[in-house]
């Protein structure tokens, strides 16, 4: 393991490192199959943009991005970010990408979301987490729901892709719901 911050038996989360922007992560954002239902991939990714993003998030107090790494292979398979952290309202937004397509559908996204949510509620003292996904991104919506998030609304025709407008699903998880879910699992 290299600098794990949060861990389960299968994955660990660590802060992004300089080597990540030189690795597969760079190409994930150029892959139209991976970014189809994301804001990335509209324009080609560049090293300068990646470097600027890395530098800005490395010092941010309101955004943090973690690498999602497989424990057994020490393989970087995706990223999960905590964004727009508001310490007054005790809220934040979660975004995720599983960039290695052979890792899709294996539960890694839900596991990473749950791991980060636990940290947010138990350590950062946040009360509300929100997320969003294009309705066609069924895997992402399912991952958030598996992690305990509830659908709270639809942003109608908020995303344009492949010649059509698509709705976005808005999801959220409250600390009280998380605590209840944790106690139900005991």
C-alpha positions in Angstrom: 0.0 0.0 0.0 1.1 3.5 -0.8 -0.1 6.2 1.5 -3.6 4.8 2.3 -5.9 7.2 4.1 -9.1 5.1 4.3 -9.4 1.4 3.6 -11.6 -1.6 3.3 -10.6 -5.2 2.6 -10.7 -4.6 -1.1 -9.9 -1.0 -1.7 -8.1 2.0 -0.2 -8.4 5.7 -0.7 -5.4 8.0 -0.8 -4.8 11.5 -1.9 -4.0 11.9 -5.6 -0.3 11.9 -6.3 1.6 13.5 -9.2 2.2 10.1 -10.7 -1.5 9.6 -11.1 -1.9 12.5 -13.6 0.8 10.9 -15.7 -0.9 7.4 -15.6 -4.2 6.0 -16.7 -6.2 8.8 -15.2 -5.1 11.1 -18.0 -6.5 8.8 -20.6 -9.8 8.1 -18.7 -10.8 11.7 -19.3 -10.2 11.3 -23.1 -12.1 8.0 -23.4 -15.6 8.8 -24.7 -16.9 5.5 -23.3 -15.8 6.4 -19.8 -16.9 10.0 -19.9 -20.1 9.6 -21.9 -22.3 10.5 -18.9 -19.9 13.0 -17.3 -18.9 16.6 -17.8 -15.4 15.5 -18.8 -14.7 14.4 -22.3 -16.3 17.4 -24.0 -12.9 18.7 -25.0 -9.6 16.8 -25.1 -7.8 16.4 -21.9 -4.4 18.1 -21.6 -1.4 17.8 -19.4 -1.6 21.5 -18.5 -5.3 21.1 -17.4 -4.4 18.0 -15.3 -1.5 19.8 -13.7 -3.6 22.8 -12.9 -6.4 20.6 -11.4 -3.8 18.7 -9.4 -2.2 21.9 -8.1 -5.5 23.5 -7.2 -7.0 20.5 -5.4 -3.8 19.9 -3.5 -4.2 23.1 -1.5 -8.0 23.4 -1.5 -10.0 23.4 1.8 -13.3 22.8 0.0 -12.4 20.1 -2.4 -10.4 16.9 -2.1 -10.0 14.1 -4.6 -8.9 10.6 -3.6 -7.5 7.8 -5.8 -9.4 4.5 -5.5 -6.8 1.8 -5.3 -7.3 -2.0 -5.3 -5.7 -3.5 -2.2 -4.4 -6.7 -3.8 -2.8 -5.2 -6.9 -2.1 -1.7 -5.7 -3.9 -0.6 -8.9 -5.4 2.9 -9.3 -8.9 2.2 -10.8 -10.7 5.5 -10.2 -11.2 8.6 -8.2 -13.7 9.8 -5.7 -14.0 13.5 -4.8 -15.6 15.5 -2.0 -16.5 18.9 -3.4 -18.1 22.2 -2.3 -17.5 21.3 1.4 -19.4 23.8 3.4 -18.4 23.8 7.1 -21.2 26.1 8.1 -24.0 24.1 6.6 -22.1 20.8 7.2 -22.6 19.6 3.6 -20.6 18.5 0.6 -21.0 16.9 -2.8 -19.5 13.5 -3.9 -18.4 12.7 -7.4 -16.8 9.5 -8.6 -15.2 7.9 -11.7 -14.2 4.3 -12.1 -11.9 4.7 -15.0 -10.8 1.1 -15.4 -13.7 -0.5 -17.3 -12.8 -4.0 -16.3 -13.7 -2.9 -12.7 -17.2 -1.7 -13.6 -20.1 -3.6 -12.0 -17.9 -5.1 -9.2 -19.1 -2.9 -6.3 -16.0 -0.8 -6.0 -17.9 2.5 -6.6 -20.5 1.8 -3.8 -17.7 0.6 -1.5 -15.7 3.8 -2.1 -18.8 6.0 -1.6 -19.7 4.2 1.6 -16.1 4.5 2.9 -16.0 8.3 2.1 -19.5 8.8 3.6 -18.4 7.2 6.8 -15.4 9.5 7.1 -17.6 12.5 6.3 -20.2 11.7 9.0 -17.9 10.3 11.7 -14.8 12.5 11.3 -15.6 15.6 9.4 -18.9 16.2 11.2 -20.9 16.7 8.0 -24.6 16.3 8.0 -25.6 16.1 4.4 -23.9 14.6 1.3 -25.3 15.1 -2.2 -24.6 13.6 -5.6 -25.9 13.6 -9.1 -25.8 11.3 -12.1 -27.3 11.3 -15.6 -30.3 9.0 -15.6 -28.7 6.9 -18.3 -25.7 6.2 -16.0 -27.6 3.4 -14.2 -24.4 2.0 -12.6 -23.6 5.3 -10.9 -27.2 5.8 -9.7 -27.2 2.2 -8.3 -23.8 2.7 -6.6 -25.1 5.7 -4.7 -28.3 4.0 -3.8 -26.4 0.9 -2.6 -24.4 3.2 -0.4 -27.6 4.5 1.2 -28.3 7.6 -0.9 -31.9 8.4 -1.7 -33.3 10.0 -4.8 -34.5 13.4 -4.0 -35.4 14.9 -7.4 -34.7 15.2 -11.1 -33.1 18.0 -13.0 -35.0 17.8 -16.2 -33.0 17.8 -19.5 -29.9 19.1 -17.6 -27.3 17.1 -19.7 -26.8 16.9 -23.4 -25.1 13.9 -25.0 -25.3 12.1 -28.4 -27.9 14.5 -29.8 -30.3 14.3 -26.9 -31.1 16.0 -23.6 -31.1 13.7 -20.6 -32.4 14.1 -17.0 -30.1 14.1 -14.0 -30.9 12.2 -10.9 -30.2 14.1 -7.6 -29.4 12.0 -4.6 -28.5 12.7 -1.0 -27.6 11.0 2.3 -28.1 12.5 5.7 -26.0 11.7 8.8 -29.2 10.4 10.6 -29.9 8.0 7.7 -26.3 6.9 7.8 -26.4 6.2 11.5 -29.6 4.2 11.2 -28.1 2.2 8.3 -25.0 1.5 10.4 -27.0 0.3 13.3 -29.2 -1.9 11.1 -26.0 -3.7 9.8 -24.8 -4.5 13.4 
